[in-house]
């Protein structure tokens, strides 16, 4: 018996990001083509059924208005320029109704502002494009913002925008139809690596730190410049002209970590990128990431990522 195709909706608002929208819809098209099966259907919706103009000036005619959508398995709200200003109560109520009737919901780029305004992200992990990160955190403290490339938390799906929508949709496809199909699609798109929620938006980290403490940002930038040969707490403190006690306080207050732990996580993230993006040996990678022994590196990596460095490098297909 042929499995029923999953029905996906894309809700577009004026000035929606075209690159994010197309990056989300193309993996579905390719999944159907490359599997030789009708795995996904999709519809384009707008709040009122009228055409919208994307941020690049292209007009898009929808299939239907939001209120006419029925039996969607998942609905993505596509954001773009000015999405944070949308406070249409009718739209927000319609989204709550759709979720109440069992549709999973997601947001692409700044579409997270609309879901947050509707109360649909309260208590959920989410992400958003870095330009809207600080505003989202301040406006909606009930939302758990992570700064990742994308997030999947129960029935909520969010991504940071741009090509991160490809990664989000490929993870959905991989979960539903196997990692091999997702990997084949990524190759078709010349998408070198399928990123996951462990991949962070580096710009977000810098913005958040700058908003909290310029001295803290300076210390972190020094850490970034000294990955292979990590500096001691004494050296870090001396370079920014503060005491070790002040350094400890800054990190505890604004990151919830000790300076040593923050530095360790930074080095592990650096190692992960080398594992995934280069052909360097694991020995070369742990040395380049400031570790003196393979055993210490492997143990720290597994504790942080839940997987060994060697397993991280080998994709597993179902």
N, C-alpha and C positions, 0 to 999 in steps of 0.2 A: 504494500500500500504506500503510495507516494505521500510524503510528509507535507503538510500544509505550509505554504510559504509564509515567512514572518512578515508582518505588515509594519512598515516604518514610516512615520510622518516627519516632515521637516517644516516647522513653523518659521516663516521668514517675516521680519519686520523691515521697515524702511532703513536703508543703510546697512543691511546685513553684510557680513564679510563673504564675498564670493569665494575666496580661496578656501575658507573654512567649510563653507557649504559644499563646494565641489569635492573637497578632500574627504568629506563624510559620505557623500552619495556614490562616488566612484568605486570604493571597495565593494559595495553591494552589487553594483553592476558587474564588476569583475568576478565576484564570487559566483554569480549565476553562470557567467560565460565559462569560467575555468573549471567549474564542477560539472558542467553539462546538465545542471538541474535548476529548477525554478525555486531557489532558496529564499529569495527576498522580493517583496513588492514594496514600492514606496510612492508616497504622495507628497506634493508640495502644497502647503497651506499658508494662508495669511489670515490675520484677525478678522477681516471683513470680506474676504473673497476677491478683493481687487488686486491689481498688479502692484508690485513694489519695485523700488529702484535700489539695487545693491550699491555698496560703497564705491564701486568702480564705474557707476553710471549705467550699467546694464539693467534693463527692465525685465522682470520675471513675472510671468502669468501663472497663478496658482491653479491647482486642480479643483480646489474647493476652499470654502471658508472654514475656520477652526470649528465652529459650532456644528458643521455638517460631518465632521470626522467621526467615524464609528469603528469600533473593533480594532483600533490600533494596538499593536503589541508594545510599541515604544514610540515616543514622540520626542524629537529634539527641537529645542528652541534655539534658533540661530541668531547670534548677536552681532554687533558691529559698532559703528560710531553712534554715540548718543543713546545706546540701549539703556544705560543707567538712569536716563530721564523718563523712561516709559513707566507710567503709574496708572494705566488704564484698568480701573476696577473690574469692568466687565471681562476683560482679557484674563485678569488674575483669577477671577471666579470660575471662568471657563476651564482654566488649567487645573484648578483644584477639583472641579467636577470630573474631568477626564481621569485624573489620578485616582479619585475615589472609586471610579468604575473599573479599576484594575490595570490601567495603562502605565507602564513604566515610563519614566521621564528623564530627559537629559538636557544639557545645555552646551552649546558650542561657543567658545570665546566668551564674550561679555553677555551671552544669553543667561548666564548664571544670575545676573542682576534681576531678571524677570522672575526666575524661580525663587530667588531669595525674597523678593517683594511679595510673592504669593504665599510665603511661609513653607515652601516645599523643600527647602534645604535645611531647615532647623534640625540640628543634631546630626547632620550628615557631613561627611568629609566631602570637600569639593575643591575645585581649582577654577581659575579664570585667567584671562590674559593679564600679563604683568602690569599693563597700564591701569587696570581697574582693581588691582589686588588690595592696595591700601584702603581705597574707598569702600570696597566690599566688606573688609574686616571692620571698619569703623561703623558702617551703616547697619550691618547685620551681625552682631556679636554672637548670635545663636548658631551661626554657620561655622563649621570647622574647616578653615581654609588651610590647605597644605602647600601650595606653591608648586605642585607636581605638574608634569606634562599633561597627565590626565588622571582622573580618579573614578573608580567604580565602587560605590558603597551601597550594598543591597540593591534597591531599585532605582538608584540615582546614578547618572552618568554625566560627567563634566570633562571638558578639555580646555586647554589654554588658548586654543585658536590656531590659525594658520594650518600648517601641515600636521599638528598634533592630532587633528581629527582623524587622519589616516591611522595613526597608532591606536586610538581609541576603538575605531571600527574594526581594525584587524584583530584586536583582542576579543571583541565580541564575536566576530566570525570564527576565530580560533577556538573559543570556548564552545561554540555551538556546532561547529563542523570540522574541528581538528586543526592543530597547529600547522600541519603540512599545507593545507589550503591557504591559510593566512600568510605563510612564508612564500608560497608561490605567487600570491598577489603582490606582496612587497617587492619581489624580484621583477614582476611585470611593470611596476611603477618606478623602477630604479630607486627604490627606497631601501637604502643599504642595511638598515637595522630597525626592527620593530622595537620602539622604546616602550618602557612600562612605567608604572607609577613611582618607581624608585628614581626615575630621572626627574630632576628638578629644573625649574626655570631659574637660571643663575641670576638673572636681572632682578627677580623678586627678592632674593636673599639680600642683595646689595641695597635695594630700596628700603626694605624693612630695617636693616641695620642702620642706614643713614638717618632714618626717621627717629631712631631710638637714641643713638649716640655716635657722634662723629669719631670719638676715640676708639669705640668698639669697632667701627667700620675700618679704621686705619689698622688696628691689630689684625683683623681678619684678612685684609689685603696683604699684610706682611706675611701672614701664614700661607696664603696662596702662592706667594713668591718664593716660599721656602718649604716646598713639599718634600724634596728628595733628602734634604738635610734639615730636619725640624729644629726649630729654635727652642731653647729652654724658656720657662716662664720668666726667669730673671732677664734674659735677653729681650724678650718681647716687651716687658715692662720698661726696660731702660730705653728701648727704641722710640717709645711714645711718651716718655717722661712721666710715668705714673708708677705707683707702688704695685707690688705683686698683689697686695690685698685689694687694691682698686680694680685690677684686672679680673680677679676672682669675682668681685662684686658685680662688675659690668656683665660678665658672662652669665652668672647665676640669675641676675635680675632680668636680662633681656633675651636669653636663649634657653634658660632652664638647664644648662649644662655647665660643667667645669670647663675652663680653657683647654685642659688636656683632652677631655672627651670631645669637644668641638673640633679640635685639631685632628684627632684620630678619625672622626667621621669624614672630615674633609679629605684626608689622605685615602681613606677607603673608597670614597666616591671617585677620586682621581684614579685609583687603581682599577675600579670597575670600568671607567671609560677606556682605559688602556686595554683591558681584557676584551672589550667588545669592539673596539675601533682600530686596533693595531694587531700586528702579527708578532709582537714582542713575546719572548718567553716569560713564563710566570716568574722565574728568577729575576729577569730584568725588570719586570713590573714591580715586584715587591721592593727591590732596591730603589727604583725610581719614585716609589711612594713612601720612602722613609722607614722601611722595616729592615731590621738587621738579620732576621731569620725567616725561613719559609714557614716554620711551625707557628711562629707568632702571627705572621700575616694570615695564614690559613684559618687559624682559630678566631682571630678578630673579624675576618671577612664573613665566616660562617655565622658568628654571633650577630653581626649587623644585618646581613642579607638573608640568612637562613639557607644558604647554599654555599658549596665550596667554590673557590676560584676556578678550578678545572671544570666543574659542572656548569658554571656560569658561561663558560666559553663554548660549550657544546649544546646547540639547540636540540630539544627532544620533540619529536613529532608523534602524534597519536594516529 
